[in-house]
Amino acid sequence: MPGEWEGRHRFSARVVESHSSSELARELSRTDSDPEGVGIMTQKGRIYAVRLDRVSLRAAPLLKQEALAVGADSAHARGIADHSVSETSVVLLATWAQYRRLIEKLERQPFQLRALGAEVEAALRAYVRHGPRTVRGTHRSLVVGDRPRVMGVVNVTPDSFSDGGEFLDPERAIAHGRVLIDEGADLLDIGGESTRPGATPIDPEEEWRRIAPVVHALAQEQRVPISVDTRHVSVAERALQAGADMINDVSGLADPEMRRVVREGKAAAIVMHMRGEPATMQNDTRYADLRGEVFSTLAARSDAALRDGISADRLLIDPGLGFGKTPEQSLELLAHSGELRSLGYPVVLGASRKSMLGWALGSVGYASRLEAGIAAAVIAAMRGVEVIRTHDVAPTVRALAVVARVAEAAHARPEPPEY
């Protein structure tokens, strides 16, 4: 009709949400723009903030200069100007196209800027990576990245916070594992020692006595990978010999002997962040930079694993929600869990039934945290977390199926050019 498009919204202006380069490329292509132009513009369409630590006094000004020269920017400490600090954290702000030009320029610069540029490039490539990859285990492997995967929890303990004693009997634990697989669990995590805050440590022999029949039975009859949740070297070694594929170590492979067992057993391993021991981990939850410390610790532990001969395609990382963190801190890590993808390893996250959810709901007990746990799983999966650890497999599987469908719709062709 005449005059129909002459009001306030004549041009239908709207802010386009694009959470990935493929989404942006799809939106650009809908204008019928030239495909080559779409590829060029896609690299200009999103700013990535990359944080760096321990950049030297001499490197920081040169880094900012080179960033500005390509149209990007770099933030560093004010003390760099008057030489009152010897090093600084840096946040780079640039598009893909600008990063490509910046990294090329840094290759010719001194003060370790070439290495810095290479690390920035690796972090960017890991962060934007999508698609399936295989985590190799001792006997079975796990494909991640094609859809969110679900790790079902089997606690063979008398004192776990949510189901302590319910599956202490081996036959009941085995039956429960079968149920979780029938509900859609992609792998199982079997534990014989509670690692809840303040938990009393147990002897490794007792831990193995609890889980041995469960590991033996489920590993022999099931096709899904079997993970064992343990921080004890002897338990890990026996578990791999009994048919387990993965070690879920809340200590983050801090013990060189644990790294040896994983390497010699050709096992996969989950490297988790935790301060201290389960009995003491809540005694000090002060962090100068929570996300920075969790990231740097996981980086150091995974680097140690690589140096000790564990291949990168056998490692996963976990920020350890609730392990030496307050509820607020755990929620912050959940909200920013996608940052960990910058390390290049699949991310595992477990929020199921934890106190952080009870706190968020107003101090409700674990029996009333189901919906909150599903919400946390969805939030994590939407941020790129590949494996969700949960006690409540069936509803989590259903919720994550919707996440996978939404991701398929959002990341539909065309694909952006390779960075």
VEXPAMAR-773165 format. One record per residue (C-alpha): x, y, z; residue in one letter. Coordinates in steps of 0.05 Angstrom, whole numbers, padded with zeros to 5 digits, always signed. Each point is the difference from the previous one (the first is absolute). Last residue first. Example, Ala and Ser with C-alpha at 12.3 -4.5 7.8 and 13.67 -1.06 7.14 Angstrom:
<pts>
+00273-00021+00143S;-00027-00069+00013A;
</pts>
This chain:
<pts>
+00823-00367+00187Y;-00036-00046-00048E;-00054+00036-00040P;-00069+00002+00030P;-00048-00059-00011E;-00063+00011-00041P;-00035-00039+00026R;-00039-00011+00064A;+00033+00018+00066H;-00062+00028+00034A;-00047-00055-00022A;+00048-00056+00019E;+00014+00035+00067A;-00075+00003+00014V;-00006-00074-00014R;+00059-00016+00046A;-00029+00042+00056V;-00067-00036-00008V;+00035-00067+00008A;+00034+00030+00061L;-00066+00005+00036A;-00018-00072-00016R;+00067-00027+00022V;-00004+00041+00064T;-00069-00028+00016P;+00025-00072-00008A;+00068+00008+00034V;-00014+00029+00068D;+00065-00013+00038H;+00038+00045-00048T;+00066+00015-00034R;-00009+00041-00064I;+00053-00010-00054V;+00014+00047-00059E;-00006+00069+00032V;-00011+00048-00058G;-00035+00058+00034R;-00069-00026-00018M;+00020-00066+00033A;+00017+00035+00065A;-00065+00038+00003I;-00040-00063-00017V;+00035-00040+00055A;-00011+00056+00050A;-00074+00002-00017A;-00003-00076+00008I;+00032+00006+00069G;-00048+00055+00020A;-00059-00044-00021E;+00025-00057+00042L;+00019+00040+00062R;-00057-00018+00048S;+00030-00065+00027A;+00066+00037+00011Y;-00030+00044+00054G;-00023+00071-00012V;+00042+00059+00023S;-00033+00056-00038G;-00001-00026-00071L;+00070+00026-00017A;+00026-00029+00065W;-00029-00068-00016G;+00032+00004-00069L;+00068+00017+00030M;-00011-00058+00048S;+00008-00051-00055K;-00058-00043-00027R;+00033-00006-00069S;+00051+00054-00014A;+00052-00042-00036G;+00039+00028-00059L;+00046-00034-00049V;+00036+00042-00053V;+00032-00032-00061P;+00073+00024-00008Y;+00027+00057-00041G;+00019+00047+00056L;-00045+00054-00029S;-00059-00046+00015R;+00007+00023+00072L;-00032+00067-00018E;-00065-00037-00013G;-00010-00011+00074S;-00013+00074+00011H;-00070-00004+00031A;+00018-00066+00034L;+00063+00031+00029L;-00040+00059+00027E;-00051-00049+00029L;+00056-00037+00036S;+00027+00066+00028Q;-00068+00020+00027E;-00009-00069+00032P;+00068+00007+00033T;+00059-00037-00030K;+00051-00050+00026G;-00032-00057-00039F;-00071+00025-00010G;+00006+00001-00076L;+00064-00036-00020G;+00021+00038-00063P;+00005-00067-00039D;+00049-00017-00055I;+00005-00058-00050L;+00063-00037-00023L;+00010-00062-00044R;+00006+00037-00066D;+00057+00041+00028A;+00046-00060+00008S;+00026-00018+00068I;+00077-00002-00004G;+00022+00033+00064D;+00008+00067-00035R;-00072-00004-00023L;-00025-00013+00070A;+00041+00058+00027A;-00031+00045-00053D;-00069-00024+00023S;+00017+00018+00072R;+00028+00069-00018A;-00060+00018-00044A;-00049-00025+00052L;+00035+00044+00052T;+00001+00060-00047S;-00075-00006-00016F;-00021-00008+00073V;+00045+00057+00021E;-00025+00047-00055G;-00073-00018+00013R;+00006+00017+00074L;+00045+00061-00004D;+00024+00022+00069A;-00032-00062+00028Y;-00023-00013+00072R;-00034-00067+00010T;+00043-00023+00058D;-00027-00052+00049N;-00047-00030-00053Q;+00053-00048-00026M;+00017-00030+00068T;-00031-00070+00001A;-00003-00004-00076P;+00074+00015-00004E;+00037+00064-00019G;-00030+00045-00054R;-00035-00037-00057M;+00002+00005-00075H;-00014-00063-00039M;+00040-00037-00053V;-00044-00054-00030I;+00042-00057-00026A;-00001-00048-00060A;+00040-00063+00008A;+00058-00030-00038K;+00015-00039+00064G;+00073+00020-00001E;-00018+00073-00009R;-00057+00001+00051V;+00042-00039+00051V;+00060+00047-00011R;-00044+00062+00009R;-00025-00029+00065M;+00072-00011+00021E;+00016+00072-00016P;-00053+00021+00051D;-00035+00065-00019A;-00044-00037-00050L;-00056+00050+00015G;-00012-00019+00072S;-00073-00014-00017V;+00025-00056-00045D;-00050-00030-00048N;+00038-00059-00029I;-00024-00028-00067M;-00007-00067-00035D;-00017-00050+00055A;+00007-00074-00016G;+00028-00033+00063A;+00072+00019-00017Q;-00022+00072-00005L;-00034-00005+00068A;+00061-00032+00032R;+00045+00057-00021E;-00049+00054+00021A;-00010-00032+00068V;+00075-00003+00012S;+00010+00072-00021V;-00053+00029+00046H;-00038+00062-00022R;-00061-00039-00024T;-00062+00008-00043D;+00003-00059-00047V;-00024+00009-00071S;-00032-00056-00042I;-00010+00011-00074P;-00066-00025-00030V;-00002-00070-00029R;-00025-00035+00062Q;+00006-00072+00024E;+00073-00007+00021Q;+00011+00071+00024A;-00064-00001+00039L;+00016-00064+00038A;+00074+00013+00015H;-00011+00072+00019V;-00057-00018+00048V;+00036-00059+00030P;+00062+00044+00014A;-00037+00062+00025I;-00007-00012+00075R;+00063-00042+00011R;+00039+00052-00040W;-00020+00056+00048E;+00015-00045+00060E;+00070-00014-00026E;+00010+00074-00016P;-00012+00016+00074D;-00054+00052+00011I;+00001+00076+00005P;-00054+00033+00043T;-00043+00048-00040A;+00002+00073+00021G;-00025+00025-00067P;-00026-00058-00043R;+00054-00046-00027T;-00034-00066+00018S;+00042-00060-00015E;-00022-00060-00042G;-00014+00034-00066G;-00025-00026-00067I;-00009+00050-00057D;-00041-00029-00057L;+00001+00018-00074L;-00049+00022-00054D;-00059-00004+00048A;-00065-00008-00038G;-00052-00025+00049E;+00019-00073-00016D;+00071+00019+00020I;-00025+00029+00066L;-00041-00063+00014V;+00060-00045-00012R;+00041+00041+00049G;-00055-00005+00052H;-00001-00076-00007A;+00075-00002+00011I;-00006+00046+00061A;-00057-00043+00028R;+00042-00063-00009E;+00061+00034+00032P;-00038+00021+00063D;+00021+00071+00015L;-00052+00025-00049F;-00047+00039+00046E;+00054+00010+00053G;+00014+00073-00017G;-00047+00025-00053D;+00006+00075+00000S;+00058+00019+00045F;+00040-00064-00008S;+00007-00036+00067D;-00009-00075-00006P;+00035-00006-00068T;-00006-00037-00066V;-00020+00064-00037N;-00020-00014-00072V;-00003+00066-00038V;-00023+00003-00073G;+00043+00039-00049M;-00043+00034-00055V;+00028+00024-00067R;-00020+00066-00032P;-00003-00009-00076R;+00051-00010-00056D;+00056+00027+00044G;+00017-00065+00035V;+00013-00071-00023V;+00021-00046+00056L;+00049-00057-00005S;+00001-00071+00027R;+00055-00045+00028H;+00052+00046+00030T;-00034+00064-00021G;+00007+00045-00061R;-00039+00066-00002V;-00026+00007-00071T;-00018+00064-00035R;-00066+00025-00028P;-00014+00070-00025G;+00012+00071+00022H;+00064+00039+00013R;-00009+00074+00016V;+00036-00003+00067Y;+00055-00047-00023A;+00019+00042-00060R;-00001+00063+00043L;+00044-00031+00054A;+00050-00025-00051A;+00004+00068-00034E;+00011+00035+00066V;+00055-00050+00018E;+00035+00011-00067A;-00004+00076+00010G;+00031-00006+00069L;+00056-00044-00027A;+00016+00054-00052R;-00006+00054+00053L;+00055-00033+00041Q;+00035+00068+00010F;+00017+00009-00074P;-00046+00011-00060Q;-00002-00032-00069R;-00053-00052+00015E;-00040+00054+00034L;-00018+00031-00068K;-00031-00065-00026E;-00038-00007+00066I;-00028+00070-00008L;-00023-00011-00072R;-00037-00064+00019R;-00027+00031+00063Y;-00029+00058-00040Q;-00037-00047-00047A;-00027-00040+00058W;-00025+00063+00034T;+00038+00034+00055A;+00002+00019+00074L;+00062-00022+00038L;-00002-00002+00076V;+00068+00004+00034V;+00026-00018+00069S;+00062+00036+00019T;+00075-00005+00014E;+00056+00039+00032S;-00043+00053+00032V;+00017+00072+00017S;+00029+00011-00070H;-00037+00067-00007D;-00043-00021-00060A;-00004-00074+00020I;-00029+00020+00067G;-00067+00014-00033R;-00008-00075-00009A;-00020-00027-00068H;-00056+00005-00051A;+00011-00017-00073S;-00036+00024-00062D;-00015-00021-00071A;+00003+00042-00064G;+00062-00035-00028V;+00048+00054+00024A;-00035+00004+00067L;+00018-00072+00014A;+00073+00011-00020E;+00006+00059+00047Q;-00035-00037+00056K;+00048-00059-00007L;+00060+00047-00001L;-00024+00033+00064P;-00009-00068+00034A;+00065-00034-00021A;+00050+00043+00038R;-00037-00002+00066L;-00011-00075-00007S;-00065-00036-00012V;-00015-00044+00061R;-00072-00014-00018D;-00040+00000-00065L;-00074+00011-00011R;-00032-00007-00068V;-00063+00040-00016A;-00030-00020-00067Y;-00037+00052-00040I;-00049-00026-00053R;-00018+00022-00070G;+00066+00013-00035K;+00017-00073-00016Q;-00071-00010-00025T;+00009+00059-00047M;+00054-00035-00041I;-00038-00065-00006G;-00065+00035-00017V;+00037+00039-00053G;+00023-00064-00033E;-00072-00025+00001P;-00026+00064-00034D;-00057+00029+00041S;-00069-00030-00007D;-00020+00036+00065T;-00013-00069+00031R;+00075-00014-00008S;+00016+00050+00054L;-00046-00035+00050E;+00031-00068-00016R;+00070+00027+00007A;-00019+00029+00068L;-00027-00067+00024E;+00062-00035-00025S;+00044+00051+00036S;-00033-00016+00066S;-00048+00029+00050H;-00036+00043-00051S;-00057+00042+00027E;-00022+00052-00051V;-00020+00068+00028V;-00063+00022-00035R;-00019+00055-00048A;-00065-00015-00036S;+00014+00055-00052F;-00065+00040+00009R;-00002-00015+00074H;-00020+00068+00026R;-00053+00007-00053G;+00003+00006-00076E;-00004-00074-00018W;-00076-00006-00010E;-00004+00069-00033G;-00034-00029-00061P;-00025-00071+00012M;
</pts>
